[in-house]
Amino acid sequence: MKKIQPKVGIIGGGLAGVYTAYLLAQHNVTFEIIEAKPILGGRICGEDTNSPDYKIDLGPSWIFPHQQEIQKLVSNLGLRLVEQYSSGDAIFQRNAKEQPEKVSGIAPPTMYRIFGGTTRLITSLAQNINEQNTTLSTKANSFQYDGQYWNVEIENNNSPCGLQGNGRSTDIHDDLSTSTVLFEHLVIAAPPRVIAHKLSFRQTSGLTFKHQWGENTPSIHSDGQSEPMSGLNTNSVDTILEALSKKFEQTPTWMAAQAKFAVTYKAPFWREHGLSGQAFSHVGPLGEIHDASFEDNDGNSVFALFGFVGIPFVHRQQASIEQIKNACLSQLSSIFGPKASEHQQTYYKDWGSDPLIANSLDQKQGPMHPHIDLVSEQAQLKQLKLYFATSEFSESEAGYMEGAILTARQTVEKILLTVK
Ligand SMILES: Cc1cc2nc3c(=O)[nH]c(=O)nc-3n(C[C@H](O)[C@H](O)[C@H](O)COP(=O)(O)OP(=O)(O)OC[C@H]3O[C@@H](n4cnc5c(N)ncnc54)[C@H](O)[C@@H]3O)c2cc1C
């Protein structure tokens, strides 16, 4: 009987994956994050501004007052929250023929932003994780259970020489460098539909866990001893996996088909005119606009507006990024006046065209809150040491950053029950 070191594979380095790693590190449980993109953060995405201290959020910006867990985490990491700027009048743009209308006395719900940008959350968490345990630019293609370990086939985008940053040797097939990594526990922190569509052996047929079961297939118990696994046979595993595949397919990824536009300015000219920067439009392309500025007491500042592009994904695809940006700028001028055209930098991110976040179903659907119930599969998943951990899998606040924190914490609690 061999004693093996507990080791957790985390596929996906968004907030849920990174927070899972952060908590595991606190409990001295070894892990490796495998992230397909060259940076951590997933939907949390911040672009540089003229000020090195501030980023423009092209993913999530807001934390709501009832979301206590993320607020505690922000504070524990030494970050601070600022209220969304909303002093002054809002503007309502009803149709293209009428002048946009000023609306006073709108009291928007209190919302907070992380000072400096939401990516600070990821960088602060990552500072507490050994860089050696993070493998970037590496996509997990499939995972196969051999009865003892999860065999994850990974594909590295970066290393034509066939070696990954951490020195792992790889096979090169058709210009792709692939290798297999073994984990005792597997946390999949990628969006449900991405799991169903991309993370499989057979890409076209959705989620396919390739598993091999033998009569004497060993499993690892909490004391690290190998024993035959009971209660699971190929048929029952097939049934679970089929059920999961259907559920994942039906679960939308929150905000996956959205696009955000942002623009920076030398000065907050809208504030100087008694405007909050908040605007709502039936004309478009931006449906909703808000102030995205940061400033501190030392005069360090970035002044910005951001908006959600209200055009559906299929129509956005017919225009170039330049055309969309120009249409957004011209709308801002029609709402806030000619000063809106005196911009510094412009930013645009279409999440619908990000294949690691959105799939074709997300692209076609309007925003829908996710809900996925894995209660009936939980016992078998526990036995398999397989966990699903993006925000969409959370029992509450699913889709939000709060949900990502909650689901990561629950996942780690389950892992600790087995490894401690
Ligand atoms: C435009 C926009 C605005 C939003 N606004 C808010 C807001 O104001 N407040 C709020 O609370 N939430 C908001 N959200 C939602 C918020 O971003 C998410 O709840 C949160 O970031 C989810 O984190 P996650 O780790 O669960 O998933 P993700 O961030 O989706 O992370 C999944 C990770 O898995 C990786 N991955 C996928 N497939 C593979 C693979 N095969 N191999 C390796 N890696 C893979 C991806 O690259 C990604 O990094 C917004 C989202 C968007 C897009």
The ligand as an SDF file (V2000), in Angstrom:
LIG
                    3D

 53 58  0  0  0  0  0  0  0  0999 V2000
  -19.1600   42.0750  -18.3950 C   0  0  0  0  0  0  0  0  0  0  0  0
  -19.3310   41.3960  -17.0620 C   0  0  0  0  0  0  0  0  0  0  0  0
  -19.7980   42.1180  -15.9690 C   0  0  0  0  0  0  0  0  0  0  0  0
  -19.9770   41.5010  -14.7390 C   0  0  0  0  0  0  0  0  0  0  0  0
  -20.3960   42.2760  -13.6820 N   0  0  0  0  0  0  0  0  0  0  0  0
  -20.4250   41.7250  -12.4400 C   0  0  0  0  0  0  0  0  0  0  0  0
  -20.6360   42.5620  -11.2840 C   0  0  0  0  0  0  0  0  0  0  0  0
  -20.7570   43.7980  -11.4090 O   0  0  0  0  0  0  0  0  0  0  0  0
  -20.6490   41.9470  -10.0730 N   0  0  0  0  0  0  0  0  0  0  0  0
  -20.4530   40.5910   -9.9170 C   0  0  0  0  0  0  0  0  0  0  0  0
  -20.4640   40.1050   -8.7720 O   0  0  0  0  0  0  0  0  0  0  0  0
  -20.2340   39.7910  -10.9850 N   0  0  0  0  0  0  0  0  0  0  0  0
  -20.2170   40.3200  -12.2340 C   0  0  0  0  0  0  0  0  0  0  0  0
  -19.9100   39.5350  -13.3160 N   0  0  0  0  0  0  0  0  0  0  0  0
  -19.7230   38.0880  -13.0860 C   0  0  0  0  0  0  0  0  0  0  0  0
  -18.3280   37.7900  -12.5150 C   0  0  0  0  0  0  0  0  0  0  0  0
  -17.3780   38.1980  -13.4450 O   0  0  0  0  0  0  0  0  0  0  0  0
  -18.2290   36.2790  -12.2360 C   0  0  0  0  0  0  0  0  0  0  0  0
  -19.1320   35.9060  -11.2300 O   0  0  0  0  0  0  0  0  0  0  0  0
  -16.8560   35.8180  -11.7500 C   0  0  0  0  0  0  0  0  0  0  0  0
  -15.7950   36.5260  -12.3270 O   0  0  0  0  0  0  0  0  0  0  0  0
  -16.7700   34.3210  -12.0260 C   0  0  0  0  0  0  0  0  0  0  0  0
  -15.5170   33.8090  -11.6620 O   0  0  0  0  0  0  0  0  0  0  0  0
  -15.2680   32.2420  -11.8550 P   0  0  0  0  0  0  0  0  0  0  0  0
  -13.8990   31.9470  -11.4140 O   0  0  0  0  0  0  0  0  0  0  0  0
  -16.3810   31.5050  -11.2160 O   0  0  0  0  0  0  0  0  0  0  0  0
  -15.4130   31.9720  -13.4360 O   0  0  0  0  0  0  0  0  0  0  0  0
  -14.5600   32.5800  -14.6340 P   0  0  0  0  0  0  0  0  0  0  0  0
  -14.1090   33.9450  -14.3210 O   0  0  0  0  0  0  0  0  0  0  0  0
  -15.4050   32.3790  -15.8520 O   0  0  0  0  0  0  0  0  0  0  0  0
  -13.2700   31.6450  -14.7040 O   0  0  0  0  0  0  0  0  0  0  0  0
  -13.2160   30.4860  -15.4870 C   0  0  0  0  0  0  0  0  0  0  0  0
  -11.7790   30.2980  -15.9400 C   0  0  0  0  0  0  0  0  0  0  0  0
  -11.6480   29.0260  -16.5770 O   0  0  0  0  0  0  0  0  0  0  0  0
  -10.7320   29.1610  -17.6520 C   0  0  0  0  0  0  0  0  0  0  0  0
  -10.9370   28.0090  -18.5450 N   0  0  0  0  0  0  0  0  0  0  0  0
  -12.0260   27.7030  -19.2860 C   0  0  0  0  0  0  0  0  0  0  0  0
  -11.8370   26.5440  -19.9440 N   0  0  0  0  0  0  0  0  0  0  0  0
  -10.5870   26.1110  -19.6080 C   0  0  0  0  0  0  0  0  0  0  0  0
   -9.8270   24.9520  -19.9680 C   0  0  0  0  0  0  0  0  0  0  0  0
  -10.2930   24.0240  -20.8040 N   0  0  0  0  0  0  0  0  0  0  0  0
   -8.5900   24.8150  -19.4320 N   0  0  0  0  0  0  0  0  0  0  0  0
   -8.0790   25.7550  -18.5790 C   0  0  0  0  0  0  0  0  0  0  0  0
   -8.7760   26.8760  -18.2170 N   0  0  0  0  0  0  0  0  0  0  0  0
  -10.0100   27.0390  -18.7200 C   0  0  0  0  0  0  0  0  0  0  0  0
  -11.1120   30.5050  -18.2570 C   0  0  0  0  0  0  0  0  0  0  0  0
  -10.0830   31.0180  -19.0610 O   0  0  0  0  0  0  0  0  0  0  0  0
  -11.3420   31.3320  -16.9870 C   0  0  0  0  0  0  0  0  0  0  0  0
  -10.1500   31.9550  -16.5440 O   0  0  0  0  0  0  0  0  0  0  0  0
  -19.7090   40.1180  -14.5750 C   0  0  0  0  0  0  0  0  0  0  0  0
  -19.2260   39.3870  -15.6610 C   0  0  0  0  0  0  0  0  0  0  0  0
  -19.0310   40.0090  -16.8930 C   0  0  0  0  0  0  0  0  0  0  0  0
  -18.5020   39.2020  -18.0590 C   0  0  0  0  0  0  0  0  0  0  0  0
  1  2  1  0
  2  3  1  0
  2 52  2  0
  3  4  2  0
  4  5  1  0
  4 50  1  0
  5  6  2  0
  6  7  1  0
  6 13  1  0
  7  8  2  0
  7  9  1  0
  9 10  1  0
 10 11  2  0
 10 12  1  0
 12 13  2  0
 13 14  1  0
 14 15  1  0
 14 50  1  0
 15 16  1  0
 16 17  1  0
 16 18  1  0
 18 19  1  0
 18 20  1  0
 20 21  1  0
 20 22  1  0
 22 23  1  0
 23 24  1  0
 24 25  2  0
 24 26  1  0
 24 27  1  0
 27 28  1  0
 28 29  2  0
 28 30  1  0
 28 31  1  0
 31 32  1  0
 32 33  1  0
 33 34  1  0
 33 48  1  0
 34 35  1  0
 35 36  1  0
 35 46  1  0
 36 37  1  0
 36 45  1  0
 37 38  2  0
 38 39  1  0
 39 40  1  0
 39 45  2  0
 40 41  1  0
 40 42  2  0
 42 43  1  0
 43 44  2  0
 44 45  1  0
 46 47  1  0
 46 48  1  0
 48 49  1  0
 50 51  2  0
 51 52  1  0
 52 53  1  0
M  END
$$$$
